[in-house]
């Protein structure tokens, strides 16, 4: 359910955010109107969540690094907005279980497959957690590409140009491995990004 804080601040944020950034949005029609889906996007900065959540009509429950939840005030705020922590570099069974619950409830699960910020240096090799969740839940992944958030607030009050694109849904194929699905997802994300940000996924294998 939407918390009172989220119900109040989300409309306010959607009115105020255009003062900070101008978002060019493409492919939003690929987001299902209802039903469970994993939204997987490249990761530039800690600001990435804002243009994604404030530009889309559905609430997104983001998995975020545990370090962001160490401050009690931020911890309260993030959880009120549906975010939940994951300890990177280890198999966090609680986080994976909570992610599965989000999908079981027919919600949008937000994940950054790279597991860390690229800081506009190009895509990093992705973890397989996103693919494993999609295979286990038999739900699609919506690939997204975000550009421009690294410049947000650096030239305020001038607005930052942000690009947010979404590709077509990616469904797990029968008997597909998590590694194969991860590759398909990341190359789909790279195709939505400018060439200089393709990083580890700059060479697209034939037939993939």
C-alpha atoms as an extended CHARMM CRD file, in Angstrom:
* protein
*
       208  EXT
         1         1  UNK       CA              0.0000000000        0.0000000000        0.0000000000  PROA      1               0.0000000000
         2         2  UNK       CA              1.0780000000        3.5810000000       -0.5460000000  PROA      2               0.0000000000
         3         3  UNK       CA              2.1410000000        5.2700000000        2.6970000000  PROA      3               0.0000000000
         4         4  UNK       CA              0.7750000000        8.6850000000        3.6960000000  PROA      4               0.0000000000
         5         5  UNK       CA              4.2070000000       10.2470000000        3.1910000000  PROA      5               0.0000000000
         6         6  UNK       CA              4.5060000000        8.8200000000       -0.3100000000  PROA      6               0.0000000000
         7         7  UNK       CA              0.9470000000        9.7980000000       -1.2120000000  PROA      7               0.0000000000
         8         8  UNK       CA              1.6980000000       13.3850000000       -0.1730000000  PROA      8               0.0000000000
         9         9  UNK       CA              5.2370000000       13.8870000000       -1.4980000000  PROA      9               0.0000000000
        10        10  UNK       CA              4.9720000000       12.1480000000       -4.8710000000  PROA      10              0.0000000000
        11        11  UNK       CA              2.5570000000       14.7230000000       -6.4010000000  PROA      11              0.0000000000
        12        12  UNK       CA              4.6450000000       17.5270000000       -4.8730000000  PROA      12              0.0000000000
        13        13  UNK       CA              7.8170000000       16.0520000000       -6.3300000000  PROA      13              0.0000000000
        14        14  UNK       CA              6.2560000000       15.7710000000       -9.7790000000  PROA      14              0.0000000000
        15        15  UNK       CA              5.4570000000       19.4850000000       -9.6720000000  PROA      15              0.0000000000
        16        16  UNK       CA              8.8520000000       20.6060000000       -8.3510000000  PROA      16              0.0000000000
        17        17  UNK       CA             11.1820000000       18.2770000000      -10.2410000000  PROA      17              0.0000000000
        18        18  UNK       CA             10.7210000000       20.0880000000      -13.6020000000  PROA      18              0.0000000000
        19        19  UNK       CA             12.3660000000       23.1090000000      -11.9270000000  PROA      19              0.0000000000
        20        20  UNK       CA             15.5440000000       21.0360000000      -11.5720000000  PROA      20              0.0000000000
        21        21  UNK       CA             15.5440000000       18.8450000000      -14.6610000000  PROA      21              0.0000000000
        22        22  UNK       CA             13.8580000000       18.5660000000      -18.0290000000  PROA      22              0.0000000000
        23        23  UNK       CA             13.2490000000       14.8960000000      -18.7410000000  PROA      23              0.0000000000
        24        24  UNK       CA             13.0020000000       13.5770000000      -22.2880000000  PROA      24              0.0000000000
        25        25  UNK       CA             10.9190000000       10.4210000000      -21.8600000000  PROA      25              0.0000000000
        26        26  UNK       CA             10.6720000000        7.6830000000      -24.4900000000  PROA      26              0.0000000000
        27        27  UNK       CA              9.1380000000        4.2160000000      -24.4630000000  PROA      27              0.0000000000
        28        28  UNK       CA              6.9870000000        4.6780000000      -21.3740000000  PROA      28              0.0000000000
        29        29  UNK       CA              4.2360000000        2.7930000000      -23.2230000000  PROA      29              0.0000000000
        30        30  UNK       CA              6.3260000000       -0.3690000000      -22.7440000000  PROA      30              0.0000000000
        31        31  UNK       CA              5.6320000000       -0.2810000000      -19.0010000000  PROA      31              0.0000000000
        32        32  UNK       CA              2.6360000000       -2.5550000000      -18.3120000000  PROA      32              0.0000000000
        33        33  UNK       CA             -0.3370000000       -0.7580000000      -16.8120000000  PROA      33              0.0000000000
        34        34  UNK       CA             -0.6000000000       -3.4430000000      -14.1520000000  PROA      34              0.0000000000
        35        35  UNK       CA              1.0830000000       -6.6550000000      -13.0890000000  PROA      35              0.0000000000
        36        36  UNK       CA              4.5440000000       -7.5180000000      -11.8230000000  PROA      36              0.0000000000
        37        37  UNK       CA              7.5500000000       -6.3400000000      -13.8030000000  PROA      37              0.0000000000
        38        38  UNK       CA             11.2120000000       -5.6770000000      -13.0710000000  PROA      38              0.0000000000
        39        39  UNK       CA             12.4670000000       -2.2810000000      -14.1880000000  PROA      39              0.0000000000
        40        40  UNK       CA             16.2210000000       -2.5540000000      -14.8160000000  PROA      40              0.0000000000
        41        41  UNK       CA             18.2500000000        0.5580000000      -15.6070000000  PROA      41              0.0000000000
        42        42  UNK       CA             21.8470000000        1.6690000000      -15.8780000000  PROA      42              0.0000000000
        43        43  UNK       CA             23.1700000000        3.4460000000      -12.8000000000  PROA      43              0.0000000000
        44        44  UNK       CA             24.8510000000        6.8620000000      -13.0080000000  PROA      44              0.0000000000
        45        45  UNK       CA             24.3530000000        8.5890000000       -9.6400000000  PROA      45              0.0000000000
        46        46  UNK       CA             22.3060000000        8.4720000000       -6.4490000000  PROA      46              0.0000000000
        47        47  UNK       CA             19.8600000000       10.8660000000       -8.1830000000  PROA      47              0.0000000000
        48        48  UNK       CA             18.8090000000        8.1850000000      -10.6860000000  PROA      48              0.0000000000
        49        49  UNK       CA             15.7450000000        7.1410000000       -8.7230000000  PROA      49              0.0000000000
        50        50  UNK       CA             14.1480000000       10.5920000000       -8.9290000000  PROA      50              0.0000000000
        51        51  UNK       CA             13.5790000000       10.9830000000      -12.6940000000  PROA      51              0.0000000000
        52        52  UNK       CA             12.5600000000        7.3360000000      -12.9850000000  PROA      52              0.0000000000
        53        53  UNK       CA              9.9640000000        7.3860000000      -10.2190000000  PROA      53              0.0000000000
        54        54  UNK       CA              8.6500000000       10.8900000000      -10.8760000000  PROA      54              0.0000000000
        55        55  UNK       CA              8.2830000000       10.2870000000      -14.6240000000  PROA      55              0.0000000000
        56        56  UNK       CA              6.3480000000        7.0180000000      -14.4370000000  PROA      56              0.0000000000
        57        57  UNK       CA              2.7160000000        6.5370000000      -13.4240000000  PROA      57              0.0000000000
        58        58  UNK       CA              3.2710000000        3.4150000000      -11.3060000000  PROA      58              0.0000000000
        59        59  UNK       CA              5.0300000000        3.2410000000       -7.9110000000  PROA      59              0.0000000000
        60        60  UNK       CA              8.4430000000        1.5870000000       -8.0800000000  PROA      60              0.0000000000
        61        61  UNK       CA              9.9620000000       -0.3910000000       -5.2220000000  PROA      61              0.0000000000
        62        62  UNK       CA             13.7150000000        0.0750000000       -5.5250000000  PROA      62              0.0000000000
        63        63  UNK       CA             16.4340000000       -2.1810000000       -4.1730000000  PROA      63              0.0000000000
        64        64  UNK       CA             19.1930000000        0.1140000000       -2.8730000000  PROA      64              0.0000000000
        65        65  UNK       CA             22.6340000000       -0.3880000000       -1.3590000000  PROA      65              0.0000000000
        66        66  UNK       CA             22.5320000000       -0.8520000000        2.4050000000  PROA      66              0.0000000000
        67        67  UNK       CA             24.9120000000        2.0680000000        3.0200000000  PROA      67              0.0000000000
        68        68  UNK       CA             22.1440000000        4.5030000000        2.0710000000  PROA      68              0.0000000000
        69        69  UNK       CA             19.9910000000        3.1910000000        4.9240000000  PROA      69              0.0000000000
        70        70  UNK       CA             22.5090000000        3.7180000000        7.7370000000  PROA      70              0.0000000000
        71        71  UNK       CA             21.2170000000        7.2070000000        8.5180000000  PROA      71              0.0000000000
        72        72  UNK       CA             17.9840000000        6.7870000000       10.5800000000  PROA      72              0.0000000000
        73        73  UNK       CA             16.2310000000        9.6960000000        8.8610000000  PROA      73              0.0000000000
        74        74  UNK       CA             17.1160000000        8.5020000000        5.3550000000  PROA      74              0.0000000000
        75        75  UNK       CA             16.2470000000        4.9460000000        6.3550000000  PROA      75              0.0000000000
        76        76  UNK       CA             12.7550000000        6.0500000000        7.4000000000  PROA      76              0.0000000000
        77        77  UNK       CA             12.2540000000        8.1200000000        4.2450000000  PROA      77              0.0000000000
        78        78  UNK       CA             13.4750000000        5.4520000000        1.8410000000  PROA      78              0.0000000000
        79        79  UNK       CA             11.2970000000        2.7680000000        3.4120000000  PROA      79              0.0000000000
        80        80  UNK       CA              8.2540000000        5.0520000000        3.3280000000  PROA      80              0.0000000000
        81        81  UNK       CA              8.7730000000        5.2870000000       -0.4240000000  PROA      81              0.0000000000
        82        82  UNK       CA              9.0280000000        1.5160000000       -0.8050000000  PROA      82              0.0000000000
        83        83  UNK       CA             12.8200000000        1.2230000000       -1.1150000000  PROA      83              0.0000000000
        84        84  UNK       CA             14.6130000000       -1.5740000000        0.7160000000  PROA      84              0.0000000000
        85        85  UNK       CA             18.3010000000       -2.3220000000        1.3820000000  PROA      85              0.0000000000
        86        86  UNK       CA             20.5730000000       -4.9600000000       -0.0600000000  PROA      86              0.0000000000
        87        87  UNK       CA             24.0590000000       -5.7860000000        1.1550000000  PROA      87              0.0000000000
        88        88  UNK       CA             26.2990000000       -5.8530000000       -1.8960000000  PROA      88              0.0000000000
        89        89  UNK       CA             29.1190000000       -8.3310000000       -2.3290000000  PROA      89              0.0000000000
        90        90  UNK       CA             27.2590000000      -11.0990000000       -0.5360000000  PROA      90              0.0000000000
        91        91  UNK       CA             24.1510000000      -13.1730000000       -1.0780000000  PROA      91              0.0000000000
        92        92  UNK       CA             21.5310000000      -11.1630000000        0.7620000000  PROA      92              0.0000000000
        93        93  UNK       CA             18.7090000000      -13.6870000000        1.0660000000  PROA      93              0.0000000000
        94        94  UNK       CA             16.4430000000      -11.2360000000        2.9030000000  PROA      94              0.0000000000
        95        95  UNK       CA             16.6800000000       -8.6800000000        0.0790000000  PROA      95              0.0000000000
        96        96  UNK       CA             16.0010000000      -11.3280000000       -2.5630000000  PROA      96              0.0000000000
        97        97  UNK       CA             13.0400000000      -12.6220000000       -0.5570000000  PROA      97              0.0000000000
        98        98  UNK       CA             11.6210000000       -9.1080000000       -0.2130000000  PROA      98              0.0000000000
        99        99  UNK       CA             12.0960000000       -8.5310000000       -3.9460000000  PROA      99              0.0000000000
       100       100  UNK       CA             10.1220000000      -11.6900000000       -4.6690000000  PROA      100             0.0000000000
       101       101  UNK       CA              7.3250000000      -10.4290000000       -2.3920000000  PROA      101             0.0000000000
       102       102  UNK       CA              7.1620000000       -7.1760000000       -4.3810000000  PROA      102             0.0000000000
       103       103  UNK       CA              6.6690000000       -9.1820000000       -7.5740000000  PROA      103             0.0000000000
       104       104  UNK       CA              4.1520000000      -11.5140000000       -5.9440000000  PROA      104             0.0000000000
       105       105  UNK       CA              2.0840000000       -8.4450000000       -5.0820000000  PROA      105             0.0000000000
       106       106  UNK       CA              2.0220000000       -7.4200000000       -8.7510000000  PROA      106             0.0000000000
       107       107  UNK       CA              4.2320000000       -4.3630000000       -8.2780000000  PROA      107             0.0000000000
       108       108  UNK       CA              7.1600000000       -2.8000000000      -10.1660000000  PROA      108             0.0000000000
       109       109  UNK       CA             10.5440000000       -3.8180000000       -8.7810000000  PROA      109             0.0000000000
       110       110  UNK       CA             13.3410000000       -1.3450000000       -9.5610000000  PROA      110             0.0000000000
       111       111  UNK       CA             16.9010000000       -2.6520000000       -9.8580000000  PROA      111             0.0000000000
       112       112  UNK       CA             20.2890000000       -1.4890000000      -11.1020000000  PROA      112             0.0000000000
       113       113  UNK       CA             21.8970000000       -4.6750000000      -12.4950000000  PROA      113             0.0000000000
       114       114  UNK       CA             25.4060000000       -3.1930000000      -12.4770000000  PROA      114             0.0000000000
       115       115  UNK       CA             25.2440000000       -3.0470000000       -8.6800000000  PROA      115             0.0000000000
       116       116  UNK       CA             27.1840000000        0.2130000000       -8.5250000000  PROA      116             0.0000000000
       117       117  UNK       CA             27.3110000000        3.6600000000      -10.1040000000  PROA      117             0.0000000000
       118       118  UNK       CA             29.1500000000        3.9660000000      -13.3900000000  PROA      118             0.0000000000
       119       119  UNK       CA             29.5890000000        7.7700000000      -13.1030000000  PROA      119             0.0000000000
       120       120  UNK       CA             29.1520000000        8.0650000000      -16.8910000000  PROA      120             0.0000000000
       121       121  UNK       CA             32.1490000000        5.8110000000      -17.5740000000  PROA      121             0.0000000000
       122       122  UNK       CA             30.0610000000        3.2400000000      -19.4540000000  PROA      122             0.0000000000
       123       123  UNK       CA             28.2020000000        0.1140000000      -18.4480000000  PROA      123             0.0000000000
       124       124  UNK       CA             29.9260000000       -2.1930000000      -15.9700000000  PROA      124             0.0000000000
       125       125  UNK       CA             29.5960000000       -6.0050000000      -16.0600000000  PROA      125             0.0000000000
       126       126  UNK       CA             26.2160000000       -6.7460000000      -14.4960000000  PROA      126             0.0000000000
       127       127  UNK       CA             25.2860000000       -9.0680000000      -11.6440000000  PROA      127             0.0000000000
       128       128  UNK       CA             22.8220000000      -11.8770000000      -12.3440000000  PROA      128             0.0000000000
       129       129  UNK       CA             20.3670000000      -11.0710000000       -9.5210000000  PROA      129             0.0000000000
       130       130  UNK       CA             17.8750000000       -9.2820000000      -11.7800000000  PROA      130             0.0000000000
       131       131  UNK       CA             17.7820000000      -12.1990000000      -14.2010000000  PROA      131             0.0000000000
       132       132  UNK       CA             17.4570000000      -14.7650000000      -11.4160000000  PROA      132             0.0000000000
       133       133  UNK       CA             14.4440000000      -12.9360000000      -10.0060000000  PROA      133             0.0000000000
       134       134  UNK       CA             12.8180000000      -12.6900000000      -13.4450000000  PROA      134             0.0000000000
       135       135  UNK       CA             13.3570000000      -16.3860000000      -14.1240000000  PROA      135             0.0000000000
       136       136  UNK       CA             12.1100000000      -17.4390000000      -10.7020000000  PROA      136             0.0000000000
       137       137  UNK       CA              9.0030000000      -15.2480000000      -10.8430000000  PROA      137             0.0000000000
       138       138  UNK       CA              8.4560000000      -15.8130000000      -14.5880000000  PROA      138             0.0000000000
       139       139  UNK       CA              8.0090000000      -12.0950000000      -15.0490000000  PROA      139             0.0000000000
       140       140  UNK       CA              9.3680000000       -9.7010000000      -17.7150000000  PROA      140             0.0000000000
       141       141  UNK       CA             12.1490000000       -7.1520000000      -17.4140000000  PROA      141             0.0000000000
       142       142  UNK       CA             11.7470000000       -3.6000000000      -18.7160000000  PROA      142             0.0000000000
       143       143  UNK       CA             15.1790000000       -2.3010000000      -19.8390000000  PROA      143             0.0000000000
       144       144  UNK       CA             15.8080000000        1.3810000000      -19.1980000000  PROA      144             0.0000000000
       145       145  UNK       CA             18.5900000000        3.8300000000      -20.0550000000  PROA      145             0.0000000000
       146       146  UNK       CA             19.2220000000        7.0330000000      -18.1340000000  PROA      146             0.0000000000
       147       147  UNK       CA             21.5760000000        9.8450000000      -19.1690000000  PROA      147             0.0000000000
       148       148  UNK       CA             22.2230000000       13.2490000000      -17.6090000000  PROA      148             0.0000000000
       149       149  UNK       CA             21.6830000000       12.7910000000      -13.8670000000  PROA      149             0.0000000000
       150       150  UNK       CA             25.3730000000       13.3490000000      -13.1250000000  PROA      150             0.0000000000
       151       151  UNK       CA             24.8800000000       17.0220000000      -14.0050000000  PROA      151             0.0000000000
       152       152  UNK       CA             21.8110000000       17.5650000000      -11.8480000000  PROA      152             0.0000000000
       153       153  UNK       CA             22.0120000000       20.6070000000       -9.5090000000  PROA      153             0.0000000000
       154       154  UNK       CA             25.5280000000       21.4600000000      -10.7240000000  PROA      154             0.0000000000
       155       155  UNK       CA             24.2860000000       24.4690000000      -12.6930000000  PROA      155             0.0000000000
       156       156  UNK       CA             21.1450000000       25.3290000000      -10.7240000000  PROA      156             0.0000000000
       157       157  UNK       CA             18.9290000000       27.2920000000      -11.3240000000  PROA      157             0.0000000000
       158       158  UNK       CA             19.5520000000       26.2230000000      -14.9210000000  PROA      158             0.0000000000
       159       159  UNK       CA             17.6960000000       22.9910000000      -15.5710000000  PROA      159             0.0000000000
       160       160  UNK       CA             19.5380000000       19.7940000000      -16.4260000000  PROA      160             0.0000000000
       161       161  UNK       CA             18.6020000000       17.8520000000      -19.5530000000  PROA      161             0.0000000000
       162       162  UNK       CA             17.9030000000       14.2260000000      -18.6320000000  PROA      162             0.0000000000
       163       163  UNK       CA             17.1150000000       11.4380000000      -21.0840000000  PROA      163             0.0000000000
       164       164  UNK       CA             15.1170000000        8.3990000000      -19.9610000000  PROA      164             0.0000000000
       165       165  UNK       CA             14.3860000000        5.6690000000      -22.4980000000  PROA      165             0.0000000000
       166       166  UNK       CA             12.7070000000        2.2920000000      -22.1570000000  PROA      166             0.0000000000
       167       167  UNK       CA             12.9430000000       -0.6390000000      -24.5260000000  PROA      167             0.0000000000
       168       168  UNK       CA             10.6090000000       -3.5310000000      -25.1870000000  PROA      168             0.0000000000
       169       169  UNK       CA              9.8800000000       -6.0620000000      -22.4480000000  PROA      169             0.0000000000
       170       170  UNK       CA             12.3100000000       -8.9640000000      -22.1580000000  PROA      170             0.0000000000
       171       171  UNK       CA             10.7760000000      -12.2800000000      -21.1190000000  PROA      171             0.0000000000
       172       172  UNK       CA             12.8530000000      -15.1930000000      -19.8110000000  PROA      172             0.0000000000
       173       173  UNK       CA             12.9790000000      -17.9990000000      -22.3450000000  PROA      173             0.0000000000
       174       174  UNK       CA             12.3330000000      -21.6520000000      -21.3610000000  PROA      174             0.0000000000
       175       175  UNK       CA             15.3760000000      -23.1570000000      -19.6210000000  PROA      175             0.0000000000
       176       176  UNK       CA             17.3380000000      -19.9160000000      -20.0390000000  PROA      176             0.0000000000
       177       177  UNK       CA             20.2480000000      -19.3610000000      -17.6630000000  PROA      177             0.0000000000
       178       178  UNK       CA             20.6030000000      -16.2580000000      -15.5220000000  PROA      178             0.0000000000
       179       179  UNK       CA             23.8440000000      -15.3760000000      -17.3100000000  PROA      179             0.0000000000
       180       180  UNK       CA             22.2260000000      -15.5510000000      -20.7340000000  PROA      180             0.0000000000
       181       181  UNK       CA             19.2770000000      -13.4100000000      -19.6590000000  PROA      181             0.0000000000
       182       182  UNK       CA             21.6390000000      -10.9140000000      -18.0350000000  PROA      182             0.0000000000
       183       183  UNK       CA             23.5370000000      -10.5610000000      -21.3080000000  PROA      183             0.0000000000
       184       184  UNK       CA             20.3310000000      -10.0520000000      -23.2700000000  PROA      184             0.0000000000
       185       185  UNK       CA             19.1900000000       -7.4040000000      -20.7710000000  PROA      185             0.0000000000
       186       186  UNK       CA             22.4490000000       -5.4690000000      -20.7050000000  PROA      186             0.0000000000
       187       187  UNK       CA             22.8530000000       -5.4080000000      -24.4760000000  PROA      187             0.0000000000
       188       188  UNK       CA             19.2570000000       -4.1430000000      -24.6970000000  PROA      188             0.0000000000
       189       189  UNK       CA             20.1590000000       -1.3530000000      -22.2530000000  PROA      189             0.0000000000
       190       190  UNK       CA             23.3310000000       -0.5400000000      -24.2060000000  PROA      190             0.0000000000
       191       191  UNK       CA             21.3000000000       -0.1060000000      -27.4010000000  PROA      191             0.0000000000
       192       192  UNK       CA             19.2890000000        2.6030000000      -25.6250000000  PROA      192             0.0000000000
       193       193  UNK       CA             22.4470000000        4.4770000000      -24.5520000000  PROA      193             0.0000000000
       194       194  UNK       CA             24.8060000000        6.6060000000      -26.6470000000  PROA      194             0.0000000000
       195       195  UNK       CA             27.8460000000        4.6340000000      -27.9110000000  PROA      195             0.0000000000
       196       196  UNK       CA             30.2790000000        6.2450000000      -25.4600000000  PROA      196             0.0000000000
       197       197  UNK       CA             28.3370000000        4.7340000000      -22.5460000000  PROA      197             0.0000000000
       198       198  UNK       CA             28.1730000000        1.1400000000      -23.8220000000  PROA      198             0.0000000000
       199       199  UNK       CA             31.1880000000        0.2120000000      -21.7210000000  PROA      199             0.0000000000
       200       200  UNK       CA             31.5220000000       -3.5420000000      -21.1560000000  PROA      200             0.0000000000
       201       201  UNK       CA             28.6740000000       -4.1110000000      -23.6210000000  PROA      201             0.0000000000
       202       202  UNK       CA             30.0850000000       -2.1860000000      -26.5750000000  PROA      202             0.0000000000
       203       203  UNK       CA             30.6440000000       -5.2800000000      -28.7280000000  PROA      203             0.0000000000
       204       204  UNK       CA             27.2870000000       -6.8950000000      -29.4460000000  PROA      204             0.0000000000
       205       205  UNK       CA             27.6410000000      -10.6280000000      -30.2420000000  PROA      205             0.0000000000
       206       206  UNK       CA             25.9910000000      -11.7000000000      -33.4800000000  PROA      206             0.0000000000
       207       207  UNK       CA             22.6500000000      -13.4160000000      -32.9630000000  PROA      207             0.0000000000
       208       208  UNK       CA             22.1480000000      -12.2670000000      -29.3720000000  PROA      208             0.0000000000
